[in-house]
């Protein structure tokens, strides 16, 4: 019996989207990202959203935002309890340790 280690699940629409990004020569912070951020902000009722390169980056930005917020009642402080999964990526825990 043989099991593939990895396989592609992309369909023709995703491949076309990838080619459109390559042809635009704007690999980050392009118009599609800007539109997505605006649409997502509208969907969740927020003034702002930001797309990140990964969930790890999102975790780091989230913890930094909670640590440096001006709202004292929502600020994350040293010694606060933060509940996280018992098993996860190291980038779930490292931002907490960093701040």
ChimeraX attribute file (.defattr): number of C-alpha atoms within 10 A of each C-alpha:
attribute: neighborCount
match mode: 1-to-1
recipient: residues
	/A:1	2
	/A:2	4
	/A:3	5
	/A:4	5
	/A:5	5
	/A:6	6
	/A:7	6
	/A:8	5
	/A:9	6
	/A:10	8
	/A:11	8
	/A:12	8
	/A:13	9
	/A:14	11
	/A:15	10
	/A:16	11
	/A:17	11
	/A:18	13
	/A:19	12
	/A:20	12
	/A:21	14
	/A:22	11
	/A:23	10
	/A:24	11
	/A:25	10
	/A:26	12
	/A:27	11
	/A:28	13
	/A:29	11
	/A:30	12
	/A:31	11
	/A:32	12
	/A:33	15
	/A:34	15
	/A:35	11
	/A:36	14
	/A:37	16
	/A:38	16
	/A:39	13
	/A:40	17
	/A:41	15
	/A:42	13
	/A:43	9
	/A:44	10
	/A:45	9
	/A:46	10
	/A:47	9
	/A:48	11
	/A:49	15
	/A:50	14
	/A:51	15
	/A:52	14
	/A:53	8
	/A:54	8
	/A:55	12
	/A:56	17
	/A:57	14
	/A:58	16
	/A:59	18
	/A:60	18
	/A:61	15
	/A:62	12
	/A:63	18
	/A:64	17
	/A:65	13
	/A:66	16
	/A:67	18
	/A:68	14
	/A:69	13
	/A:70	10
	/A:71	10
	/A:72	11
	/A:73	7
	/A:74	11
	/A:75	16
	/A:76	20
	/A:77	12
	/A:78	10
	/A:79	6
	/A:80	8
	/A:81	8
	/A:82	8
	/A:83	6
	/A:84	9
	/A:85	8
	/A:86	6
	/A:87	7
	/A:88	9
	/A:89	10
	/A:90	9
	/A:91	14
	/A:92	19
	/A:93	16
	/A:94	13
	/A:95	17
	/A:96	16
	/A:97	8
	/A:98	9
	/A:99	14
